[in-house]
């Protein structure tokens, strides 16, 4: 049941203005997410964590430079067989290593806390925009982007925040190490002489240039070989979401499947979903294997590469054994910094694909207010003067034509009983959604009473998880109603057996039958005491005994409540004082979705 305390979505302004549409490029998506970060209430905490990370990583880089410099006296002492200096350097090593250990622990704590806070901020931001009035409903009808929002908000958001933190910290650490050890390499090789065929050649910063060329070559190869992983990872997440949805959907309807002996058919469907996942995974395996030839080969050759490039200086007498080990250590540190892109290319592809899914989802949510922009909209106005719900010249634009009432205008006062009937396919649910403000496309005018006075009862009951008390009070807080009122509401719908279970927490949508869930919704209506109740075929699905109790509610404690039932013509017709007729014109005004606002993710990312 929709919130009886809030007006329909189309009858009030959105709480947050829609942001301008963006394209699918990495800079645009990153800029949108950065703007979301700046607007987050957790921004200051994240900035403090970032400052702490910079300080710790900077101190770690300094410690590693000191540790690398320690190589010279240590290895020179070994070369001289100087036992006293050797022991002194072991003490120095213990001090440096202890400091680095403490810094590593601090960095790990800051890393994990950053992930927690980033995820909190991102998920709360998605919650806030997705659950703006009417947006989640519109998104569900906006094409592929609206499929499985749970996957995007839960798994994709978690994955994005973790990857962003790890990659960001790794990049910062590599950058600081690169800057620190490039200076060491430059100093060591500033006067190093290469002896080639009897000629002496001095190349300032020789070791630096060797490291840059070596890493640049491997980075270019990694990019060329690994870039298909970006789109492949995006495809995999989409297929995984479809498989997960299929499993959840089957589990929720397992009774119906078992009764119909449909297990074999469901297994076939799940196998098709699994085949699509496995097909993408096989392509990822091939692409990752090709990338591994580059990254692993680069890693193995790096073991010997620094010794090869430093050997001319050592054999030429420009470097002592200790100095050569310092050069080798600095070269390795520079290589580790420069190979950050190589080592993390598959992770970067994964991050890019996840960013694509989360950013495109957020973009789609923000553009939901623009859905159907070219289609005219119904005018929603608050009731002024007479306290009546009014429908004037109402025509509802749908993808299949125009839905309208034969009778117009229509004014419904408190206490009236109105039945709206129509042939199958005429758009009864569309009329229900239009009155509720969920479907604002069309023409005409809907005048609605005060927001607290109208309750909408959809054909499928909604019973939130938690205590029965909270389910009865929904969407109000569970402390609003006294126990005696809750018990009386249950008794009125024949569910007094649950009177002792008010504080029991359960999945009531699983514990109760469909008739009992719908009866619980009407018990909720009797507690909130609205002046109008708009029903979408909910009474038609109840058995005679249950529907009789509901109708008795509107003859007794809710006698002054107007009932507008959009349902079948044979449903307790004697209860209603008026019957209205719904018709559909297939050639009439149509709804144009303009799904380019929020469809599947852009494919251009593969080219990036």
Residue, then its C-alpha position, 0 to 999 in steps of 0.5 A: x500500500x502506498x504511503x497514505x500520509x504523502x501526496x501522489x508524486x506528480x502532485x508535489x515537486x521533487x525533493x531534489x532537482x534532476x541533474x543534467x544528463x551526462x554521456x557515458x565517458x569516463x570523465x563525465x561519469x567520474x565528475x558526476x560521482x565527484x559532485x555526489x561526493x562533495x554533496x555527501x554529509x560524510x565528505x568531511x570524514x572522508x577528507x580526514x581519512x584521505x589526509x591521514x592516508x596521504x600522511x601515512x603513505x608519505x611517511x612510508x615512502x620516506x621510510x622505504x627511501x631510508x631502508x634502501x639507503x641502508x643497503x649501501x653500508x650494510x652490503x659494503x660491511x659484508x664486502x669488507x667483512x666488517x662484523x661491528x658495522x654489520x651488527x650496527x646496521x642490523x640495529x638500524x634495520x630493526x628501527x626502520x622496519x619497526x616504524x614501517x610495520x607500524x605505518x603498514x598497520x595504520x595504512x590498513x586501518x585507514x584503507x578499510x575505514x575509507x571503504x566503509x565510509x565510501x560505501x556508506x556515502x554512495x549507498x545512502x546517496x543512491x537510496x536518497x535519489x532512487x526512493x524519491x517519490x515516484x522515481x523507483x516506479x518510473x525506473x522500473x518501467x524505463x527499460x534495461x537500466x531499471x532491471x535489478x536495481x538491487x544488484x547495482x545498489x548492493x553489489x556494484x556499489x560495494x565493489x566500486x567503493x572497494x576498488x576505488x579505495x584500493x586503486x586510489x591508495x595504490x596510485x598515491x603510494x606508487x606516485x610518492x615512491x616514484x618521485x622519491x626513488x627517481x631522485x635516488x636513481x638520478x643521483x647514482x647514475x648522474x656520472x656513470x660512464x658506459x664503456x662501449x667498444x673503447x669509447x666512454x659514454x656518459x648519459x645523465x640519469x641513465x638508470x632513470x631513462x632505462x626504468x622509464x622506457x622499460x615500464x612504458x613499453x610494458x604499460x603500452x603492451x598491457x593496455x593493448x592486450x587488456x582493454x577488452x576486459x572493460x566491456x567484458x566485465x560490464x557484460x559479466x555483471x549484467x549477466x550475473x544480475x540476471x542469474x541472481x534475479x532468476x534464482x530469487x524469483x524462483x525461490x519466491x514462487x517455488x510453491x507454484x512451480x512445484x504444484x505445476x511440476x515446472x521444475x524442469x522448465x525452471x531448470x532450463x531457464x536457469x541453465x540459459x542464464x548460467x550459460x550466458x554468465x559462463x560465456x562471458x566468463x570464458x571470454x574474460x578468461x581468454x582476455x586475462x590469459x593474454x594479459x598475463x603473458x605481458x604482466x607475468x613476463x614483465x615481472x619475471x624479467x624485472x628480477x634481472x633487469x635492474x642488475x643488467x642496467x646497473x652492471x656497466x657502472x659496477x664493472x666500470x668502477x663507478x659503483x661499489x657493490x653497496x652502491x650497486x645494491x642501492x641502485x638495484x633497490x631504487x630501480x625495483x622501487x621505481x619499476x614497482x611504481x611505474x608498473x602500477x598500471x601494468x599490475x592493475x590493468x585488469x582491476x582498472x578494467x573491473x573498476x571502469x565497468x563497475x563505475x559504468x554500472x553505478x554511474x549510469x544507474x545514478x544518472x538514470x535515476x536522476x533523469x526519471x523526472x524527464x521520462x516521457x517529456x514529450x508527452x503531455x501531463x495530467x494536471x494535479x491540483x489540490x481540492x479547493x472549495x468542495x471536499x471531493x475527489x474530482x476527475x475532469x476530462x481525464x485521458x491517460x496516455x499509455x504505450x497502447x493507446x488512450x484510456x478514459x472514463x465514459x462518464x465525465x466529469x466525475x466528483x466523488x464525495x466522502x462516504x460514496x461507493x463507486x465501482x469502475x469497470x472495464x474490459x480486460x486490457x482497457x487499463x484499469x491499473x493505469x487509471x489507478x496509477x494515474x489517480x495515485x500520481x504514479x502515471x502522470x502522462x495524459x490530459x485532463x485534471x485530477x483534483x485530490x483531497x488533502x494528502x492525509x485523506x487518501x489511501x491507495x490499495x494496489x492489487x498486490x499487498x505489501x507487508x514490510x518485514x519486521x514486527x507485525x505491529x510495524x506492518x500494521x502501522x506502516x508507513x507510520x511509526x509502530x508507536x503511533x497506535x495503541x495495542x488495543x487499536x491494533x488488536x481491534x483492527x486484526x479482529x475486524x478482518x478476522x485475524x484475531x489469532x495474531x493478536x499475541x504476535x504484535x511484537x514478533x518479527x518475521x517475513x509476514x509476506x511468507x507467513x501469511x496467505x495472499x488473502x491474509x496479507x490483503x486483509x492485513x492491508x485493510x486492517x491498516x486502512x481501518x487504523x489510518x481512517x482515510x476519507x477516500x480509499x482507491x482500490x485496484x482489484x484487491x477485493x476481487x482476489x479475496x474469497x467471499x468470507x474475507x471480502x465480506x469482512x472488508x465490506x463490513x468495515x465500510x458499512x461499520x467503522x469506515x462508513x463515512x469513507x469513500x470507496x473507489x474500487x477499480x475492479x470486475x463488474x460482478x464484484x459485490x455490485x449491490x454495495x456500490x451506489x455508482x458504476x463508471x465505465x472505463x474504455x480504451x481508444x487504441x488510436x488515441x494519445x500514446x505515451x512516448x518513453x524516450x528511453x534514451x534517457x535511461x537505457x542500457x549502458x553506453x557501449x563507447x566505453x570499450x573504445x576507451 
